[in-house]
Structure formats: structure tokens, C-alpha cells
Amino acid sequence: MADIPSIQIEDGTVFRTVPTDLTHSMNVKSQPPAPWTDESLPDIEPISRNEKNIVQAIETRLRDYAVHHPGDTTKKFWPRALFDHLLDRTTIELIVEALLDRSKLAIAKGTSVEDAKRHWINRIWGCRPEEKGSRRLLALLILVGKEDSVQSFLDLDFDDDSIPLNESKYDFGSWRKVELDGLESYQRGMKVPFLSTSTIVGKVFRVTLEENDIEPWYRTSDLLQRSSLSQNAGSISSTAMQLQAMTLGAGGYGEVYKIFMHPWQHNFQEVLRSLSAHQNHFALKRLYTTNKSTFERETDMLQRFSGHPNIVTLLAAITCKKILGREEYHLLFPWAEGDLLAYWKEEAKPRRTHENTKWISAQVCAIVEAVRFIHEPGPTMRTDDGKNLYGRHGDIKPENVLLFKPNGVKVLVISDLGLSAVHREESRSNVPGFDIPRTPNYRPPECDMAGRDGHISRSFDIWTLGCLFLEFVVWSLDGWGGRQEFRNDRCSPYINSYRTDIFFDIMVVSGETSKYAFKIKHQVEQHIKYLHGHPDCTQYLHDILNIIQTRMLIVESDEPRIKRIRAPELLQEMKALQERCRDRAYCLTKCPQESTHTPHLPVLAALNRMALELIDDNRMDICLEKYSGKTRSANLRARSP
């Protein structure tokens, strides 16, 4: 941890006596507190009216209590709460009195000194709704020794929104170079953005930072996670960032940093408190896209979904202007200390209790309800002409399910709607599968299909939910070790020549040219059978396994028509199981059973262009399993364009 004080002053450093990070090693000294962790405002001596030079005393106060940025101590600023503390109304009164005494503020003809005093105080403070106030403008002029010119700015209707000041706004011809240099140095610290919850329901706070603006946060670590199509989900550590880099359209990725925001420069405390999330730690996602309209669409979509208790809340959308007119786009989220994958690993041997089973059932329902809301958001998602819009998540996996603890109760929240898309009813299933970035282990078979069956619909999410819930059951019975064994068991060669742990196989149809069949992996079917026969399996787990196997992990076909369950019906099914979980025996009585499920026939389907190219490039036709039995049929098409 860097040896940086929480408040730095001109002639020294202020340290708090209680460190925030203690070590048990006798050979290592306790670390000083992390920057900005002390949320208490400083005790300041009130300035007396008898002070010889009131303005100079206030200038000293401003300099002494400036907050220095840990990333660059030459950057200093005055957070809103601190500024309001330093320049309260009483202090403004003292400054106005001093300027009136020096005849630097005018007294209108026919008005008393008291009336003039009241006028200038109100003008600087900003008493009416239409007035922005000019306290920061006044403070800036005090810092550069030009407080006597404040009226010339006010007469031109300057206020705090006029900062930064430049020659296009004001004639600085009489200013000395040292004063102009001081102006340039200090005014950045007077316009640091205050991040806030939006005052408009259903909208998030949006802010733009200019190239040289000071950010009211600092990174507490280096890059935590960068998107990668080849990422192995099983290798993500428990400290990895939970909000995976999202995809915006085709190929636009992002990276996530953990940041600490100054507690005096945001008002997200209530939202974060409701999640039992850290009050000042945030996840800041920088997007790789440079397309402003894409960023706007993604922000609009995320803010519409943010009202759900089991969908991560988007707090702010931030645009950072860079050199040559370039812009960077960021999204701000609450920081979660863990995700579902990390939780499974941490709780390597889960306790089988009634409360734990009820918790699993409740969280399964909550996740399904969140997906249902994404799929059918209702009146929150409509076009300008009133037509309903429908969404999908597109990247459900344990790393994208965050763990919060509001009121001490563990709650799972879906994050990273980065592959999400929102469509009109008539086009909601018309996204080609080969355009969908591939989550390595949970991706559904339609990602490799051509024709209509290779287009991505909301059932994409039902498949990935089935994968997630199956691994949830594996973990509940066999812990983290069992989850890893299951993952290893289902690894087999894929069309890219690598061994992968996806849940389906592609087989070559014997005697046919360029015809392939899709099926659930034999290892997956066998593992579900094993779970039914597990000595600790309960009726609740049998029931959820049956839903997963018969309604979710399905390769869809037209003849016969076999489709995955839709989210609203799935929610009803899971809620029925949750209701039964009130019964202790239903949750805890061990009742291993032999599975009687008959696997569906494989589905005959054409491959899309990308899949065919992978097979051709890697000569996988000779490696894939051959199949000559009966099949179900999908919509067969020739090679996709």
C-alpha cells in the first residue's frame, strides 16, 4: 500500500492514528490508512470578524484542506461536502463584508449597506432555483489573489458552471502571468464532478469529463479482468473481478477496475447500503467501443433493467474526452466482493441444512425472475411508437452472478448484460448464431447452426441457465471438487480442435455430406443420472434435475417440435419447488433414485459458416464422432452466407 495520507496540506502531512490494514507479522509494521478512507469532515476553527485579513485566512483554509489525488499528488480538489464545510454561508457573509469594506462590491444607489450585503450574499450563494451560485468561482479568485474582481465576473453572469475560465469567456488582459498560471492550476480542482443518483426515475446519472479533469476516484488495483474469448471459466480465481468484460455488438470488449471514490464526492450511499456493498468501492468498466451510439444504446438498456433487485444496478455512465477528439466510455457499478463461482470455491463443502436448501431454492427463483424480467420487461421497454421490446442476457455463467449480502443475507444478482440485445417482437429471434461471441463452456448448440435454428432467441438464456443450475446441484451434493470433476469429465474435442467442457457434442452423420447432428453430451446425461442416484440426493434436487434435463438442456427441433421452456413458465415451476421447500423432509430426506429419463434423439442440422470453417481448417471431420441412427430435424439450410 502506498504511503499516501488521506489529507495532505502545504506544510506537512496529516495521518490518522488507527491504520486500516493490520498485519499479524511481528516483523512488519502496520500500514498507514488508505487514502480518503476517513469520512469525517475536519474540525476547523471559525474565522472571527476581528480577523485582520479575513480573505487571506479563508485562502489559507482552502489551501490547507485541499484533497490531494493519490494517483498524482499535484492534483488537488475540494469535494462537495468539504467545500460546503469550508465555505458555508457564514464564511460567505464574512467575505462579502470584507469586499464591501474595500469598495470591491458596489452598493446600488438608494440602498443601504445591509441591503447590498444581502444582495451579494444571495447572488454568490445562489438562493433562487434558477441561480447556480458562484461560491466556487469566488473561491477560485481568492486562491489566485483576484477576489477584488469578483463583481466583474458576476456582472457578466458568470457562475460556478462557467468554470473553467478561459480567454474566450473573459478578458484577462490585465492579469499577470503568475495569476493566470494559478488560475490554470486551481480551476481543475473546482470542477471535479459530483456523482449522484439520477433525479429522473428509470434514468442513470451521466457525466462527461474533459481531458484534464480530475477524477474523484482512484484505482485500488491494476486491471482486474480483460475480456477474452478463450478464457477458461474454471480458472478464474476468487479475487477476479465479477463484472466480466462486456461485449457491445460485434467485437467491442471492455476491462474492469476496482476503484475507490472519495466519500465526499458521491451520494450513492443509500443504494449501496441496501446491497450491503462497500460505500466507496466501485467497479468501473471501461468499454473498448468508440461508437457513441452503441454506448448510448447499451446505457439506455442497462438503466431500464437496473430497477430489478436481482439485476446489478448501473450507477452512472461516464464519458471521458481524450486528445484529438477521442472519447472513452465507462460504466459504474457497485462493487461485489464475490461471485457465484468464487462462492462455490470458498464454500468447498456446503452444509446440507434446511436453511441452505431454502436459500438455494430462493436464489434459483430470483435468478429466473431476473431473466424473465430481461426477456419480457413489459412497459419499461417499449419503442417510441408503443411496441413492446424483448431482451436477452446472452452470457449467463457463475462469474456473472454477483454475491451481495444486504442485511447479512446472501443474495445473487445477475450482472454483465453485455451480450444483451433488445428487439421488437417480430425480430427478437433473428440474430445469427455465428455473430454471437462464444462463452466457452455454457454456449448453446444453436451458436454453431445455420438457418433459422442457428438464430439466437431468448431460449439461449434458458440453456445457459440449465448449465448454471446443473452445476449448482453438483456443488450442493459434491462441493467444489465435484464441480471440477464434472467439468473435467465432460471435456472432449470440439470443432476448433481443442478439448472443451461445453454441454453438447457435434457428430458427423454417416453417409451424408456436410450434415451434422447435435446432442447433449453423454457425460452430461450420465452425470445427471449419477446425481439422481447420489446417496444424499433429496426430492427437491430430483425435481430440479428433472426440470433441467427435460425442459432446459435441450437441443431444439422442429420435427418433432421440442423446445426449451420459456422463462415465465420456468419461474412458475421453480416457485412451486420453492413453496415445497418449506417442508423440511422435502429438502433433507435422502432418497436416491434411478433415473428413468430417455435422452432425446440427436438433432440433424446444418452448420453455420464459422463452424464449417473451423472443421475445414482443423480437419475435424475425421475426429468427430460418427452417427448413423435416427435423428430429429431442425431447419436445414445450406452453408450460411
TAHURA-V436225 format. One record per backbone hydrogen bond with DSSP energy under -1.0 kcal/mol. NH is the residue of the N-H (numbers start at 1). CO is the residue of the C=O. E is the energy in kcal/mol with one decimal. If there is no record, write none. Layout:
{{NH/CO/E} {NH/CO/E}}
This chain:
{{4/2/-2.0} {9/12/-1.8} {12/9/-1.2} {14/7/-1.4} {31/21/-1.4} {37/34/-1.3} {51/48/-1.7} {57/53/-2.0} {58/54/-2.2} {59/55/-2.3} {60/56/-2.4} {61/57/-2.0} {62/58/-2.5} {63/59/-2.3} {64/60/-2.8} {65/61/-1.9} {67/77/-2.8} {69/75/-2.6} {72/69/-1.1} {75/72/-2.3} {77/67/-2.5} {78/189/-1.7} {81/264/-1.5} {83/79/-3.2} {84/80/-2.9} {85/81/-1.4} {86/82/-2.4} {87/83/-3.0} {92/88/-2.0} {93/89/-2.3} {94/90/-1.9} {95/91/-2.1} {96/92/-2.7} {97/93/-2.6} {98/94/-2.2} {99/95/-2.5} {100/96/-2.6} {101/97/-2.4} {102/98/-1.4} {103/100/-1.6} {104/99/-3.2} {111/108/-2.0} {116/112/-2.4} {117/113/-2.8} {118/114/-2.6} {119/115/-2.5} {120/116/-2.5} {121/117/-2.3} {122/118/-2.4} {123/119/-2.2} {124/120/-2.4} {125/121/-3.0} {126/122/-2.7} {127/122/-1.0} {131/128/-2.0} {134/124/-3.3} {138/134/-2.4} {139/135/-2.7} {140/136/-2.5} {141/137/-2.1} {142/138/-2.3} {143/139/-2.3} {144/140/-1.2} {145/142/-1.4} {146/141/-3.3} {149/146/-1.8} {150/147/-1.7} {153/149/-1.1} {154/150/-2.4} {155/151/-3.0} {157/154/-2.0} {158/153/-2.3} {160/133/-2.5} {162/159/-1.9} {163/160/-1.2} {169/166/-1.9} {170/166/-1.6} {175/172/-1.8} {180/176/-2.1} {181/177/-2.9} {182/178/-2.0} {183/179/-2.3} {184/180/-2.4} {185/181/-2.1} {186/182/-2.6} {187/183/-2.3} {195/265/-2.1} {203/200/-1.9} {205/315/-1.0} {207/317/-1.9} {209/319/-3.2} {213/210/-1.6} {218/260/-1.9} {220/258/-2.3} {224/256/-2.1} {225/256/-1.1} {227/254/-1.4} {231/228/-1.3} {235/232/-1.8} {236/233/-1.1} {240/237/-1.6} {244/242/-1.7} {248/252/-2.3} {255/286/-2.5} {256/225/-2.0} {257/284/-2.4} {259/282/-2.5} {260/218/-2.9} {261/280/-2.9} {262/216/-2.6} {265/262/-2.3} {267/195/-1.4} {272/268/-2.6} {273/269/-2.7} {274/270/-1.8} {276/273/-1.0} {277/272/-2.7} {282/259/-2.3} {283/333/-2.5} {284/257/-2.8} {285/331/-2.9} {286/255/-2.9} {287/329/-3.1} {288/253/-3.5} {295/291/-2.1} {296/292/-2.6} {297/293/-2.4} {298/294/-2.6} {299/295/-2.6} {300/296/-2.6} {301/297/-2.4} {302/298/-2.7} {303/299/-2.6} {304/300/-1.3} {305/301/-1.5} {306/302/-1.1} {308/305/-1.5} {311/308/-1.6} {312/414/-3.2} {315/332/-2.9} {316/332/-1.1} {317/205/-2.5} {318/330/-2.5} {319/207/-2.6} {320/328/-3.0} {321/209/-3.2} {322/326/-3.8} {326/323/-1.8} {328/320/-2.8} {330/318/-2.9} {331/285/-2.1} {332/316/-2.6} {333/283/-2.5} {340/398/-1.2} {340/401/-2.4} {343/339/-2.4} {344/340/-2.6} {345/341/-1.9} {346/342/-2.8} {347/343/-3.1} {348/346/-1.3} {353/351/-1.3} {357/353/-2.1} {358/354/-2.4} {359/355/-2.2} {360/356/-2.5} {361/357/-2.5} {362/358/-2.5} {363/359/-2.5} {364/360/-2.5} {365/361/-2.1} {366/362/-2.2} {367/363/-2.5} {368/364/-2.3} {369/365/-2.7} {370/366/-2.1} {371/367/-2.3} {372/368/-2.9} {373/369/-2.2} {374/370/-2.0} {375/371/-2.9} {376/372/-2.8} {380/377/-1.1} {381/378/-2.1} {383/387/-2.8} {386/383/-2.1} {389/381/-2.2} {390/423/-2.7} {391/374/-1.4} {400/397/-1.8} {401/398/-1.3} {402/413/-3.1} {403/338/-2.5} {404/411/-2.7} {408/405/-1.8} {409/406/-1.9} {411/404/-3.2} {413/402/-2.4} {414/310/-3.1} {415/400/-3.1} {420/417/-1.6} {423/390/-2.8} {427/424/-1.2} {430/427/-1.7} {433/454/-2.4} {435/432/-1.3} {436/433/-1.6} {443/439/-1.2} {447/444/-1.6} {448/445/-2.3} {450/606/-2.5} {454/451/-1.6} {455/452/-1.7} {456/431/-3.8} {460/457/-1.5} {461/458/-1.1} {463/459/-2.0} {464/460/-1.9} {465/461/-2.5} {466/462/-2.2} {467/463/-2.1} {468/464/-2.4} {469/465/-3.2} {470/466/-2.2} {471/467/-2.1} {472/468/-1.9} {473/469/-2.2} {474/470/-2.4} {475/471/-2.6} {476/472/-2.3} {477/473/-1.7} {478/474/-3.3} {479/475/-2.3} {480/348/-1.8} {482/478/-1.6} {483/479/-1.9} {484/480/-2.3} {485/481/-2.3} {486/482/-2.5} {487/483/-2.0} {488/484/-2.4} {489/485/-2.8} {490/486/-1.7} {491/488/-1.3} {492/500/-2.0} {494/498/-2.5} {497/494/-2.3} {500/492/-2.6} {505/519/-2.8} {507/517/-3.1} {508/625/-2.7} {509/515/-2.1} {510/627/-3.1} {512/509/-1.6} {516/605/-1.1} {517/507/-2.5} {518/603/-2.6} {519/505/-1.9} {521/503/-2.2} {525/521/-2.1} {526/522/-2.8} {527/523/-1.9} {528/524/-2.2} {529/525/-2.0} {530/526/-2.4} {531/527/-2.4} {532/528/-2.2} {533/529/-1.5} {534/531/-1.2} {537/534/-2.0} {540/586/-1.6} {542/538/-2.3} {543/539/-2.5} {544/540/-2.3} {545/541/-2.3} {546/542/-2.3} {547/543/-1.8} {548/544/-2.3} {549/545/-2.8} {550/546/-2.6} {551/547/-2.1} {552/548/-1.1} {553/548/-3.0} {554/552/-2.1} {557/562/-2.0} {558/633/-2.3} {559/633/-1.8} {562/557/-1.7} {565/551/-3.0} {570/566/-2.7} {571/567/-2.6} {572/568/-1.7} {573/569/-2.3} {574/570/-2.7} {575/571/-2.5} {576/572/-1.9} {577/573/-1.7} {578/574/-2.3} {579/575/-2.4} {580/576/-1.7} {581/577/-1.2} {582/579/-1.4} {583/580/-1.9} {587/583/-1.3} {588/584/-2.2} {589/585/-2.2} {591/537/-3.1} {593/532/-2.7} {603/518/-2.7} {604/632/-3.2} {605/516/-2.6} {608/448/-2.1} {612/608/-2.5} {613/609/-2.4} {614/610/-2.1} {615/611/-2.2} {616/612/-2.7} {617/613/-3.0} {618/614/-2.1} {620/615/-1.8} {623/620/-1.1} {624/620/-2.4} {627/508/-2.7} {632/602/-3.4} {633/559/-2.3} {634/604/-2.1}}
